[in-house]
C-alpha cells in the first residue's frame, strides 16, 4: 500500500430536517405506488423520509393469493430499517387488508416494528371517511367479483354503506396499473351516485392521484383513492399535518376532520 489509511474522526447525526421516518411496504408486483409518490409527497424539502421494501405476492390476484401474503408481512416489514425507529408504517395493499382483517394485518406488520402506528389503504380509507364526515360511498375498483364482494362487506361492516359499486374486472397489477387516468375518471363519473357522500377509488395499482382534483370539482364531493388515503394517514400518524393543494379535500384535513395547517 502506497500510503497509510488515516482515521478521520466524525460524529454521525440524524439527517437534518427530518420530521418523520415512514416505512412503506409495497407488493413485489406493484407498478404504480412509487410513481404516484412524487405527486402525493414531493419531498423536495427533505422533511419526511420514506423507506421502502417489498413483500412477495403472486399473480393473478385472487382471494387465495392475497391471503397467502399474510405469513410474509412480518418478515418483509422487518426489512425496513431493522432496529431503527419509525414514526409510521404503511402497507400498500387495500384488498389484502380487507381479506386478512385490520387487526391481523396490524399484528403481522408490527412484529418487526413494535409500537409503531400502522396504516394501509383500507385502514387509511376508513380514517379518511371519518375525517371527511362521510358514511355513504360509491366505489370503483379494478378487482374481480370475489374481491369486490369482500370490499363491499368490509366497508359496510365498518359503518359505510355502498351506494353504487363498479369494477374493471382485472386480475393483475400490470393490467391495473395500465388503466389510464382518462378511463379511471370516466368510470368514476359513471359510477357516482347522487346520494353518495364520497367516491372511493380502491386499489394502489390504479394511478388515480392525478384525477382527484378534477373529479371533486365535477362531482362536488370528496374523492378518496387508495394511495392518497394511505399516504395521508401515514403522514398524520407520524405527526405531519401539512395541507397539500391539488390532492383533494382529504389533504386539507387532520385525523379529527379539522383544517390541516
C-alpha positions in Angstrom: 0.0 0.0 0.0 1.4 3.4 -1.0 0.0 5.3 1.9 -1.3 4.6 5.4 -5.1 4.9 5.7 -5.8 7.7 8.1 -8.6 7.7 10.6 -10.8 10.7 10.3 -12.9 11.4 13.4 -16.6 12.1 12.8 -19.7 12.1 15.0 -22.7 11.0 12.8 -26.0 12.7 13.4 -29.6 12.5 12.1 -30.2 13.8 8.6 -31.1 17.5 9.1 -34.8 18.5 8.9 -36.5 15.1 9.2 -39.8 15.4 11.0 -40.7 11.8 10.4 -39.4 8.4 9.1 -42.1 6.4 7.5 -41.8 2.8 6.3 -43.6 1.9 3.1 -44.1 -1.8 2.3 -45.2 -2.4 -1.3 -46.2 -5.5 -3.2 -43.5 -7.2 -5.3 -45.8 -6.7 -8.3 -46.6 -3.1 -7.6 -46.0 -0.9 -10.7 -47.9 2.2 -9.5 -47.3 3.4 -6.0 -43.7 4.6 -6.4 -44.7 6.6 -9.5 -47.7 8.1 -7.5 -45.5 9.2 -4.6 -44.0 12.3 -6.2 -47.5 13.7 -6.5 -48.6 12.6 -3.0 -45.5 13.8 -1.2 -42.9 15.6 -3.4 -40.4 15.6 -0.6 -38.4 18.4 -2.1 -37.8 19.9 1.4 -36.5 16.6 2.8 -38.7 16.9 5.8 -40.2 13.4 5.6 -38.0 10.3 4.8 -39.7 7.3 3.2 -38.1 3.9 3.4 -39.4 1.3 1.0 -39.4 -2.5 0.9 -41.5 -5.1 -1.0 -43.4 -8.2 0.1 -43.6 -11.3 -2.2 -47.0 -11.8 -3.8 -48.4 -13.9 -6.6 -50.4 -13.1 -9.7 -53.2 -13.4 -10.7 -54.8 -11.5 -7.8 -57.3 -13.8 -6.1 -58.7 -14.2 -2.6 -56.2 -17.1 -2.1 -53.1 -15.3 -3.3 -54.0 -12.2 -1.3 -54.4 -14.2 1.9 -51.2 -16.0 1.2 -49.3 -12.8 1.7 -50.1 -12.8 5.4 -47.2 -15.0 6.6 -44.8 -12.8 4.6 -45.8 -9.5 6.1 -43.9 -9.7 9.4 -40.6 -10.7 7.6 -41.0 -8.1 4.9 -41.9 -5.3 7.2 -38.8 -6.2 9.4 -36.5 -5.5 6.4 -37.3 -1.7 6.6 -34.6 -0.2 8.7 -34.4 -3.1 11.2 -33.7 -1.9 14.7 -34.4 1.7 13.8 -37.3 3.9 15.0 -40.1 4.5 12.5 -42.8 7.1 13.1 -45.3 5.2 11.0 -45.5 2.1 8.8 -47.7 1.8 5.7 -48.5 -1.4 3.8 -49.7 -0.8 0.2 -52.5 -3.3 -0.4 -56.1 -2.5 0.0 -57.6 -5.9 -0.7 -55.2 -8.0 1.4 -56.0 -5.8 4.4 -59.7 -6.5 3.8 -59.2 -10.2 3.5 -56.8 -10.6 6.4 -58.7 -8.1 8.6 -57.5 -4.9 10.2 -56.4 -6.5 13.5 -54.4 -9.3 11.9 -52.8 -7.0 9.4 -51.6 -4.7 12.1 -50.4 -7.6 14.3 -48.3 -9.0 11.4 -46.8 -5.7 10.4 -45.8 -4.7 13.9 -43.9 -7.9 14.7 -40.8 -6.3 13.1 -41.5 -2.8 14.3 -43.1 -2.7 17.8 -45.2 0.2 18.9 -45.3 1.8 15.5 -48.6 3.1 14.2 -49.7 1.2 11.1 -51.9 2.0 8.1 -52.9 0.5 4.8 -55.1 1.9 2.0 -58.1 0.2 3.6 -57.3 1.5 7.1 -56.5 4.9 5.7 -59.8 5.0 3.8 -61.8 4.3 6.9 -59.8 7.1 8.7 -60.4 9.4 5.7 -64.2 8.8 5.7 -64.2 9.7 9.4 -62.2 12.9 8.9 -64.4 13.9 6.0 -67.6 13.0 7.8 -68.9 10.7 5.1 -70.9 7.5 5.6 -72.3 6.6 2.2 -69.9 6.0 -0.7 -69.7 4.9 -4.3 -66.9 2.5 -5.0 -64.7 2.0 -8.1 -62.2 -0.9 -8.2 -60.2 -2.9 -10.7 -60.9 -6.3 -9.0 -62.7 -9.5 -9.8 -66.0 -10.1 -8.1 -64.9 -12.3 -5.1 -62.6 -9.4 -4.0 -65.3 -6.8 -4.8 -67.7 -8.6 -2.6 -65.2 -8.6 0.2 -64.5 -4.9 -0.2 -68.2 -4.0 0.0 -68.7 -6.2 3.0 -65.6 -4.6 4.7 -66.9 -1.1 4.2 -70.4 -1.9 5.4 -69.1 -3.7 8.5 -67.3 -0.5 9.4 -70.4 1.6 9.1 -70.1 2.8 5.5 -73.0 1.9 3.2 -72.3 1.5 -0.5 -74.5 3.4 -2.9 -73.0 2.1 -6.2 -70.2 -0.3 -7.0 -68.3 -0.6 -10.3 -65.2 -2.6 -11.4 -62.9 -3.0 -14.3 -62.7 -6.8 -13.5 -58.9 -7.2 -13.9 -56.7 -9.7 -12.1 -53.1 -8.5 -12.3 -51.2 -5.4 -11.1 -49.7 -5.0 -14.6 -53.2 -4.7 -16.1 -54.5 -2.5 -13.3 -51.6 -0.1 -13.5 -52.1 0.3 -17.2 -55.6 1.8 -16.8 -55.3 5.4 -17.9 -56.4 8.4 -15.9 -58.9 9.2 -18.6 -60.6 5.8 -18.2 -60.4 6.0 -14.4 -62.1 9.4 -14.4 -64.7 8.4 -16.9 -65.6 5.3 -14.9 -65.6 7.3 -11.6 -68.2 9.8 -13.0 -70.3 6.9 -14.4 -70.4 5.0 -11.1 -71.1 8.0 -8.8 -74.5 8.0 -7.2 -76.4 11.2 -6.3 -76.9 10.0 -2.7 -73.2 9.0 -2.2 -71.3 11.4 0.1 -67.9 10.4 -1.3 -66.3 8.4 -4.1 -63.8 5.7 -3.2 -61.3 4.5 -5.9 -59.9 1.4 -4.4 -56.5 -0.3 -5.2 -53.0 1.0 -5.1 -52.4 -0.4 -8.6 -54.7 2.3 -10.1 -52.8 5.5 -10.9 -55.7 7.7 -9.8 -53.9 10.6 -7.9 -54.0 12.8 -10.9 -57.8 12.5 -11.2 -58.7 13.6 -7.7 -59.0 17.4 -8.0 -60.9 17.4 -11.3 -63.3 14.7 -10.1 -64.0 16.5 -6.9 -64.8 19.7 -8.9 -67.1 17.8 -11.3 -68.9 15.6 -8.7 -69.0 18.2 -5.9 -68.0 15.7 -3.2 -64.8 14.2 -1.7 -62.8 11.6 -3.7 -60.7 9.2 -1.8 -58.2 6.9 -3.5 -56.1 4.0 -2.0 -52.7 5.6 -2.4 -53.9 9.0 -1.3 -55.6 7.6 1.8 -52.6 5.5 2.7 -50.1 8.3 2.4 -52.3 10.9 4.1 -52.9 8.6 7.0 -49.3 7.6 7.3 -48.3 11.3 7.4 -50.9 12.1 10.0 -50.0 9.1 12.2 -46.4 10.3 12.0 -47.4 13.8 13.2 -47.1 15.5 9.8 -50.2 17.7 9.3 -49.4 19.7 6.2 -52.2 20.6 3.8 -51.3 19.8 0.2 -53.0 21.6 -2.6 -54.4 19.6 -5.5 -54.8 16.4 -3.6 -58.5 16.7 -2.7 -60.4 17.6 0.4 -58.7 14.8 2.3 -55.3 16.5 2.4 -56.9 19.6 3.9 -57.9 17.7 7.0 -56.3 16.2 10.1 -57.3 13.0 11.6 -60.2 14.6 13.5 -61.5 16.4 10.4 -60.1 19.8 11.4 -58.4 22.0 8.9 -54.8 21.0 8.3 -52.0 23.6 8.5 
